């Protein structure tokens, strides 16, 4: 994997100002309670540095977290340990899930689903989550909308500048895939160290996503605009699905 290596150590600084994990977790837990979910076991897929994991974990007895990046898992493990939360961490591809356990709740947040670039692997990912759920369990995931990737992010350049981190983010869109080239300059003492990351995200239509969901056997019980109880429209940038087995 060529992304989320050195980036793991500065990830929280860059993302936490834009993402309200506490609100996301609160809304997810409210849905769990509305569905009278047994709050026993929880699995967070593509957990990153554990920002969502830590917000939901306190409501469950058994917590597992999966990520393909060992660097991200190291950050997550340290974070949860510092909060006295016991969890099992697994370095694994979310399209090739192999865990000998089932869960009441599975989550996958912050457009991790867009990193799946092939349709057949997307199906395996949805099917894998289905197979790891207990009966009546919930799978909550979000995805950057087709509109966001093709109209907002595609073929655009962004930059960020703080006292400690500077980055340049250049995007190139082709065949529904956005190739992202990021160049970072991170302050170390009196100098800035440079490193580069390459990321790719695929734009999936709602029609395709929902067809796969239903073919796998899930019921869509809620479809939200950015984890809020608002209607998804043509300019929604993050779509959240709540699925029931």
Residue, then its C-alpha position, 0 to 999 in steps of 0.5 A: x500500500x503506497x498511502x497512509x505511511x508517513x501520513x499516518x502521523x499527521x493525519x489527525x491534525x489535518x482531518x479533525x478540523x473538518x470531521x466531527x467524529x463525536x457527532x457521527x458517533x452520536x448519530x450512529x449510536x442513536x440509530x443502534x438504540x432505535x433499532x434495539x441493537x444488542x451492544x455487544x460486539x463492534x467492528x470498525x473497518x478501515x479504522x485509520x487512527x481510531x477516531x470513530x472507533x474510540x467514540x463508539x467503543x465505550x458502548x460495546x463490550x468487544x471492540x475490533x478494528x481493521x486497517x490495511x495500514x500498519x502505521x494507522x493501526x499503530x496510531x489507533x492502538x496507542x490512542x485507545x490504550x491511552x483511553x483504557x479501551x481494550x480492542x483487537x487490531x487486525x491488519x487486513x484488506x477490507x475486501x478480503x475480510x477473514x475474521x473468525x467472529x461476528x459483530x452486532x455493529x460494523x462501521x466504515x467511515x470517511x470515504x474508505x469505500x471509495x478506495x475500492x477501485x474495482x466493482x468486483x472488489x466493492x461487491x466482496x467488501x459489502x458481502x464480507x461485511x454482511x457475512x461478519x454481521x450477526x442476524x439483525x446486525x447493522x452495517x454503517x458506511x459512508x461514501x463520497x458521492x459521484x457528484x463530489x468526486x467528479x465535480x468537486x474534487x476531480x481535476x482540481x488543486x488544493x493546498x494547506x498551510x499551517x505552522x507545522x505542515x504544508x501540503x499541495x494536493x493535485x487531482x486528476x479525474x479519468x474514467x470515474x477514478x480520481x488520482x490524488x498526488x499529495x506533497x507534504x512538508x512537515x516541520x522538524x526542528x528548523x527545517x521542513x521534511x518532504x514526503x509524497x503520497x498517492x491516493x486513488x478514489x472511485x466514484x460510484x453511482x447510488x444506483x450501482x451501490x444500492x443494487x449491490x447492497x440489495x443483491x448481497x441481502x442487506x436492507x437499507x433502513x436509512x440513507x443520510x446526508x453526511x450522517x445527518x437526518x437530511x435528504x440526500x440530493x444531487x449536490x450531497x457530497x457524503x452519503x451515509x448508508x445504514x444497512x440491516x442484515 
